[in-house]
Amino acid sequence: MSLIPFRSRKKKKKRPSFSQRKAAARSVARTPGRHKPAAQSRLKRVLKQLFWRFFWLGAAVVGLGALYFSYDLPDIEDLNKFSKTPSILVKAENGDIVGSFGDIYGDYVPFEELPRSLIDAVVATEDRNYFYHLGIDPWGLLRASIANLRAGYVVQGGSTITQQVAKNVFLTPERSLTRKIREMFLAVKLERRFSKEDIMSIYLNRVYLGAGNFGVDAAAKRYFDKTARDLNLGESAIMAGLLKAPSRFAPTSNPTLSRQRAEQVLVNMEDAGFLDAAQTKKAREDLVAAMSKRKPNSRSTLYFADWIMEQLPEYIGNVQQDLVVTTTLQPERQVAAERAMSEIMDRDSEKYAARQAALVSMTPDGAIRAMIGGRSYAESQFNRATQSLRQPGSSFKLFVYLAGLESGLTPDTLVEDQPIVIETGQGKWEPKNYTGKYLGTLPLRDAVAQSINTVAVQVSQQAGLDRVIDVARRLGLTADLQPLHSIALGAVEVSLIEMTTAYAHLAAGGDIVYPYGITKIDTNQGENLYQREYSGTASVVRPDIVGMMNDMLQGVVREGTARGAAIGRPAAGKTGTTSDYRDAWFMGYTPDLVTGVWVGNDDNSPMKKVTGGMLPAQIWKGYMFAALANTPARAIQTGSQVLPWKANTLSTRPQKQKPRPAPGELTPSFWEKLLGEETQQDIKYQYPGK
């Protein structure tokens, strides 16, 4: 039997203990030439440990931050549910929009029905990586950050379209780091829940595009009178350009800036590869065509729109639904008024230290056709046509001479232009003429034409101050009129719209006139809430008195202080200038149109010898010449004969007049007085003022 040699097993080396390893490390460390590698190894280990510690700490912070910023994010399932304030569209007589208030939305247009040119324009301008990122564009953020750092201020935004949806729909517009972080989290959440097409559709149907319009369909109808589905390339470029600054680039507020911004959008589309050079050239032509089709629009219409908004509660109470208000404003006359005012004021404003002006134009029945409350609505929304109270100067003499005619004077009555002294409670008052001269004996018509102060004061004394105030009340003045001698020269404060209305009574043959601007109020669904109806009127000035006053006021334009207002057709009017030239007025009318103009300064500082026959008369002439260009000339009623059908109802003796009805109040008929009946419908429609 063979023996198998025995092989001894090697013993496994025992691993050195920690103390032994430590001692060995010290020994190696003491060995010459080994110090540097040992230090490097140790530093590497320390850095590695720090890296992982900070990594996990950062991960924990990010995780906790994600929980903190996302735990109360809005529920994106309610994306298509939203609330808005009632919208109100104020339209001119021809349907043009002159003002909009509240949130205006159009139809919801799905992605597949939006023009491709609009999608490309928005992507090229707002978010070129839109169809590739996951809600956040890191490269876009980096690029925007670098550009902003170089410029020293914000010149680019790094938000994606998805982030803008998150901000506009769900978050507040505050500028804070917290809001920005929540916006990013919400953008990622939206991308996971909705398709790119859905998000783009939501964005374009909800984004604000100026002039109170939300969504491309409302904006397309506002700016181009068409649905968003029919936008061409040039119009799409205009719409995409609005996204940067809607109010600034809106075609209605600044057509030049809007076109320039749209041209930049076309450049962006070419850079992004959506257009070639030939298509860009064609698009520029479309852009020019789109802007040329726009009707002239005046920012001054907003003065009128604000005036209309103040009255709405009186017609329909508290507004709870979207409304369309149709008004009496005529855009072509509004544009004519603005051009006439701009031409004169731009030329002479600085020369004569006259910084402000206002204009009101109405038909003889009180329908407002044009209204300008100041030289720039953007600079001041204060409406000088309706809100400002100023002294009317000699234009107030209308009421003085009407009172004189009612007391028995005629245009041919001889009066004395001479120095007069009146005793008052404060001493003697000696009114002076503007020229400082006195003309002696002359007919009343000449005194009116030359606006002689001494004669006006004498007429007010003869007719009685109470009668003068009574006439002013009948013709619509609501100011606190006191029976003071100086009232004959216009020492009261009145508004331009009230003075214009007063003169409209003459153009209306003495019938009562209320200024009005609303003809119809409908909901946006077509339900009619108010319809103005004409139901007769009442006389507040005898026709024979009106005829004589018309005769004298035509002399003012023909040969008096308002010769510069002559327009080549029968016209009548009266100038007004206050002491120290603080206010200048011209109130004039034809049988078809009544217009009042005021020029002055908001701080009541004096102008450089501006009279009513200068800038106001020139503005009036420029406007009326254009406004009546297509209206046949007609004669103004004159004479002192009582019309046959009114001969038995009026007396030449002074009559105690009934208080002037407030707008909307009922003057009961004979049968209503007899029966004591009065219906709500009658109250609503009896007079034009309501």
C-alpha positions, 0 to 999 in steps of 0.5 A, spaced: 500 500 500 502 506 498 502 512 502 500 519 500 505 524 503 502 528 508 501 536 506 501 541 511 496 546 511 498 553 511 496 557 516 492 564 514 495 570 516 492 574 522 489 581 520 493 586 523 489 589 529 487 597 528 493 599 533 498 595 529 496 598 522 496 605 526 503 603 528 505 601 521 502 607 518 506 612 523 512 608 521 511 609 514 510 616 515 517 617 518 520 614 513 524 619 508 520 621 502 513 618 504 510 624 507 507 628 501 503 621 498 501 620 505 498 627 505 495 627 498 491 620 500 489 623 506 486 629 503 483 625 497 479 621 503 477 627 506 474 631 500 471 624 498 467 624 505 465 631 504 463 631 497 458 625 499 456 628 505 454 635 502 451 631 496 446 627 501 445 633 504 443 637 498 439 631 496 435 632 502 434 639 502 432 638 494 427 633 497 424 637 502 424 643 498 420 639 493 415 637 498 415 644 501 413 647 494 409 642 491 405 640 497 400 645 495 400 646 488 393 648 485 389 642 482 391 642 474 385 638 473 381 645 474 385 648 468 379 649 464 375 652 470 376 660 471 372 666 473 372 673 470 369 680 472 364 682 467 366 685 461 363 691 458 364 693 450 362 700 449 361 701 442 360 707 437 354 709 433 357 705 427 359 699 431 366 701 432 369 699 439 371 705 443 372 702 450 372 696 453 372 694 461 373 688 465 375 681 462 373 680 455 374 673 452 372 670 445 371 663 443 375 657 445 379 655 439 383 648 439 390 647 437 388 644 430 384 650 428 389 655 430 393 658 424 400 654 423 403 661 422 400 663 429 403 657 432 410 658 429 410 666 430 409 664 438 414 659 438 419 663 434 418 669 439 417 666 446 420 659 446 424 656 441 425 649 444 417 649 446 416 642 443 422 639 446 423 641 453 420 638 459 417 644 461 423 648 463 429 650 459 435 650 462 439 653 456 434 658 455 435 660 463 442 660 462 442 664 456 437 669 459 441 670 465 448 671 461 444 677 457 441 680 463 448 680 467 451 683 461 446 688 460 445 690 468 438 689 468 432 684 465 432 684 457 430 677 457 426 672 460 427 665 461 420 662 462 417 657 457 410 657 455 409 652 460 411 656 465 407 662 463 401 658 463 403 656 470 404 663 472 398 666 469 393 661 470 394 658 477 399 663 480 400 670 482 404 675 478 409 677 484 416 677 483 419 672 488 424 666 488 418 662 492 413 663 486 419 662 481 420 655 484 413 653 484 412 655 477 417 650 475 414 645 479 408 646 476 410 647 469 413 640 470 407 637 472 403 640 467 407 637 462 406 630 465 399 631 465 397 635 458 400 634 451 404 640 448 398 641 443 393 642 449 398 647 453 399 651 447 392 652 446 390 653 453 396 659 453 393 662 447 386 662 449 388 665 456 393 670 455 392 677 455 393 681 449 391 688 450 385 693 450 382 688 455 382 682 451 384 675 453 385 670 448 387 670 441 380 670 438 378 676 442 384 680 440 383 678 433 376 680 433 378 687 437 384 688 432 382 685 425 374 684 426 375 677 424 376 670 428 383 667 430 382 662 425 382 666 419 389 670 421 394 671 416 401 671 417 402 678 418 396 679 423 399 673 426 406 676 427 402 682 430 399 678 435 405 674 437 408 681 438 403 683 443 406 678 448 412 682 450 408 688 452 400 688 450 398 695 452 404 698 449 404 694 442 397 694 441 395 696 434 389 701 437 394 704 442 400 705 438 400 702 430 407 704 429 410 700 435 405 695 433 408 694 426 415 695 428 414 689 433 411 685 428 417 686 423 421 683 429 417 677 430 418 676 422 425 676 423 425 671 429 421 666 424 426 666 419 432 665 424 428 659 427 427 656 420 419 657 419 420 662 413 425 663 408 427 670 405 421 670 400 416 668 405 419 674 410 418 679 404 411 677 402 409 677 410 412 684 410 407 686 405 401 682 409 403 686 415 402 693 411 396 691 408 393 689 415 395 695 418 392 699 413 385 696 413 385 698 420 380 704 421 383 710 425 382 710 432 383 715 437 385 714 444 381 720 446 375 716 445 376 713 452 374 720 455 367 718 452 367 711 454 369 713 462 363 718 462 359 712 459 361 707 464 359 712 470 352 712 468 351 705 467 348 703 474 343 709 473 340 705 467 341 697 469 344 697 476 349 693 478 353 690 473 353 682 473 354 680 466 358 681 460 355 687 456 355 691 450 353 698 450 351 702 444 352 709 444 351 716 440 359 717 438 361 718 431 368 716 430 369 720 424 367 726 428 371 724 434 377 723 429 376 730 426 375 733 433 382 730 435 385 733 429 382 740 429 385 740 437 392 737 435 393 742 429 391 748 433 394 746 440 401 743 437 402 750 434 400 755 439 400 751 446 407 753 448 406 760 444 400 762 448 402 758 455 395 754 454 396 747 456 390 744 456 383 744 451 377 740 451 371 739 446 364 737 446 359 736 440 352 734 440 346 734 436 340 739 438 337 733 441 343 732 446 346 726 442 354 726 444 357 726 437 364 727 439 368 728 446 375 730 448 376 731 455 384 733 454 390 733 450 392 726 452 388 721 456 395 717 457 397 723 461 391 725 464 384 721 465 381 727 468 375 729 463 375 737 462 369 736 458 365 733 464 368 734 470 372 740 470 368 746 473 371 753 470 368 760 469 365 761 463 366 769 462 362 772 457 359 766 454 354 766 460 351 772 457 347 767 453 342 767 460 343 774 461 340 776 454 335 771 454 332 774 460 332 781 457 328 778 451 323 775 456 323 781 459 321 785 453 327 787 450 329 786 442 335 786 438 333 793 436 332 796 443 337 801 444 342 801 450 347 805 452 355 803 453 357 807 458 361 807 465 357 804 470 357 804 478 353 799 482 353 799 490 354 792 493 355 790 500 362 790 499 363 797 496 362 800 489 363 795 483 365 798 476 365 793 470 369 795 465 369 793 457 375 788 454 377 794 450 377 799 455 372 804 451 365 805 451 361 806 444 355 810 447 348 808 444 347 802 440 342 797 438 342 791 443 344 786 437 351 790 436 352 790 444 352 782 444 356 782 437 362 786 441 361 782 447 360 789 451 360 788 459 357 794 461 351 793 457 350 786 459 350 788 467 345 793 465 340 788 462 341 783 468 339 789 472 333 790 468 331 783 467 333 781 474 338 777 477 333 772 479 330 771 472 337 770 469 338 765 474 331 762 472 333 762 465 340 758 467 336 753 471 331 752 465 337 751 460 341 745 464 346 749 469 346 745 476 351 750 479 350 754 485 348 760 482 347 766 487 344 773 485 350 777 485 351 782 480 358 779 477 354 773 475 352 777 469 359 777 466 360 769 468 363 769 475 360 762 476 363 755 475 360 751 470 362 745 466 363 745 458 358 739 457 353 743 461 354 750 457 354 746 450 347 743 452 345 750 454 346 753 447 343 746 444 336 749 446 337 754 441 339 749 436 333 745 438 328 751 437 327 752 445 325 745 446 328 742 453 335 738 451 339 733 455 346 730 453 346 723 452 350 718 450 347 711 451 342 708 446 342 701 447 345 696 452 345 688 451 348 682 454 353 679 450 348 674 448 344 679 445 338 680 450 336 687 450 336 691 457 335 698 455 333 701 449 332 709 448 326 711 445 324 718 444 317 720 447 316 727 446 319 733 449 317 740 452 319 747 451 323 751 456 324 757 451 319 761 447 320 760 440 320 768 438 325 769 444 329 763 441 329 766 434 331 773 436 337 770 440 339 766 434 339 773 430 344 776 435 348 770 436 349 770 428 352 777 428 357 774 433 360 770 428 359 774 422 361 781 425 363 780 432 368 777 437 368 770 433 369 772 426 375 767 426 370 761 427 366 763 420 365 756 416 361 759 410 354 757 412 349 759 417 352 759 424 351 762 431 355 762 437 358 766 443 365 767 445 368 767 453 374 770 456 375 770 464 379 775 467 387 775 467 386 770 461 385 764 465 379 761 461 377 762 454 371 759 451 367 758 444 360 756 444 357 755 437 352 751 433 348 750 426 341 747 425 345 740 425 351 740 430 352 744 437 359 744 439 363 747 445 370 748 446 374 750 452 382 752 453 386 753 459 390 750 464 389 745 469 392 749 475 388 755 473 394 759 471 393 765 466 395 764 459 398 769 454 392 774 452 388 768 449 381 770 448 375 766 446 375 768 439 382 765 438 384 758 440 377 756 442 374 759 435 379 756 431 379 749 434 371 750 433 372 752 426 377 746 424 372 741 427 365 744 424 368 744 417 370 737 417 364 735 421 359 738 417 363 737 410 357 732 408 351 735 411 347 740 407 347 748 409 341 750 413 338 757 415 338 758 423 331 760 425 331 767 426 325 773 427 321 775 433 314 771 430 311 766 435 310 760 431 302 759 430 301 752 434 305 755 440 301 762 440 296 760 445 301 756 450 306 762 451 305 769 453 310 775 453 309 776 460 314 773 465 312 766 467 314 762 473 317 756 470 317 749 473 323 746 476 327 743 470 326 735 470 332 731 472 334 726 467 329 720 467 324 724 470 317 724 468 313 730 466 306 727 467 301 728 461 294 731 462 291 724 463 296 722 467 295 728 472 287 727 472 288 719 473 294 720 478 297 714 474 304 713 472 308 707 470 315 705 470 316 705 463 314 712 462 319 714 467 324 710 463 323 713 457 319 720 457 326 724 456 332 723 452 336 724 458 335 717 460 
